[in-house]
């Protein structure tokens, strides 16, 4: 087992606690039925606070990889950035940092990359994102299938897959003006 320094261990513990708090608040809001109908302000506040702290940690040590903070804390960092949807700059920064290392779960990169594509209104690459219409459209069906097999992700049923080279910005929930206004406000579009 890898030994973390006291400094790295403190970050590891903090990241794990932040992710656990995120999940506890999410579960509470789910039980209350408060997670449908837009981005819940309490959940967004947790995500923003965690994102700000993660950005500080990244400024100190770089992206929290398995070697830097351990597997559990690295997974916690990914959860935090995956949920930081009000912080597109942080999500994109983390995606770039993750792409430069092999010391993370490669499935995490797939989910983060696709999540960014979704919020930008671009077709996804790995087929990890769904919306109210089902599987969100993909860039290249055959490449997605290859990548999913390579990453040991379940391959989707063929009838689920919609291929699109188009910019989907205008088509991203066209009936949900609040969602699209939020995307614009936080900087996705």
N, C-alpha and C positions, 0 to 999 in steps of 0.2 A: 504494500500500500504506500502511496506517495505521501510524503510529509510536507505540509504547508508551513510556511513561516508564520509567525504570530500575526504579522501584518496581513498576509493573504488569508489566514484563518478568520480574522475579524471581518474582512470583506465577504468571505464565504458565508459566515453566519448571518451577516446583515442581508445579503441577497436572498438567502433561504427564507428569512423572516419576512422580507418584503413580498416574496411570491406567495407565501402562506397567507399573509394578510389579504392580498389580492383575491385569492381563492375563497377565503372565509367571507369576505364582503360579497363576492359574486354569488356564493351559495345562499347567503342571507337574502339578497335581493331576488334571487330565483324563487326562494320559498315565499317571498312576499308578492311575487308576480310583477316585480318592478323592473324587469329587464327587457320587456317588449315595448315597442312604441318609441324608439329612439335611444340615444345614448344616455343612460341614467347619470345624472349629475354627480351622485355619490361615487359611482363606479369610475367615472371620468376623473374625479378628484384623486382617487387612489392611483389610477394609472398615471396621471400627470406627476404626482409626488414621487412615485417610484421611478418614472422616466428621468426626472431631474436628478435624483440620487444616482441612478445608473450612469448618467452622463458624467457626473463627478467621478465616479469610480473608474470609468473608462479613461478619463483624463489622467487619472493617477497611475493605472496599471495596464491600460489597453483593454481590449475586449476580454471579459472573464472566461478564459478557456478552461478546459479540464485540468491542464497542467498548472495553471495559475491559481485556481480556486477549488478544484475538485469537480467531480461529475455532477453532484447534486446542485451545487451553487452555479455551475455553468448552465445547467438546465433551468435553474431559477432565473438567471439573467436573460435567457432566451424567452421565457414566459413573460417577463417584464417588458422586453422590447416588442414582443408579438402583440401585447396588449396596449402598447403606447401609440394607439392610432391617432391621437390628437397631436402627435409629435412626429410628423413625416420626416423632418431632417434627421432626427435621432434614428428612426427606423432605417433610413437609407444609409446613414453612416455605419450603423451596426452591420447592415447587409454587406457593405464594402469590406468592413473589417473581417467578417466571417468568411468572405470569399477568399481572403488571403491566408487562411489557416486551415490546417487539416485537423486541428485539435478541438473540434466540436462535433456534435452529432450532425452528419450531413443532411439528415432529414430536416433539421432545424433551418438550414439555409433554404431548402425547398419551400417550406411553409412561409418563411419571412419574405422571400423573393416574390412568391405568388400573392401574398397579402398586400405587398406594396403595389404590384400590378393591379390588383382588384381596386384599391382605393384610388389609383391614378386613372382607372378606366381603360386599362390595357389588357390584352389577352394574357393569361397566365402560362407558365412554362411547364410546371410539374403536376398540375391538376389537383391542388390541395384545397382550393377555395370553392365554397358553395354559397349560393344566395337563395332568395325565395323562389327562383326559377329552376334550381337544381345546380348541377356542376357549372361553375362559371366558365365561359369560353376559354379555349386554349389556343396558343400560337400554332402548334404543329402536333396533330394527333399522334403520329407515329413516333416523333421525338419524345412526346410526353410518356407514351407507353414504355419506350426504351429507358427513359430516366427513372420512371417509377419502378421498373424491374431492377435496375441498377441499385436503387436506394432501398430495395426490399419493401416498397409500398404496394398495397393491393392495387391491381390494375382494374380500372373502371370498366363497367359494361359498355360495349360499343355504342349502344343507343343513348347513353348518357352524354357522350362527348360531342360538343359543338366546337368546331374549329373556326377561328376568326382572325384575320390579319388586320381587321379594322380597328380604329380607335373607338373604343366603346364608351367614351366619356359621356356623350349625349344619351346613350341608351342605358346607363347605369341607374336603375330604378327611376325612370322618367316620371313616374307618378308620385315620387316622394321628394317633394321640393325641400322639405326640412333636411333630409339626408344630404342632398346635393348642396344646399346652402352651407351646411356644416363642413362638407368636404372643401368647399371654396374658402370658408373662414379659416380653417386650420392649415390650408396650403397644399391640399392634394391636387386641386385643379385651379 
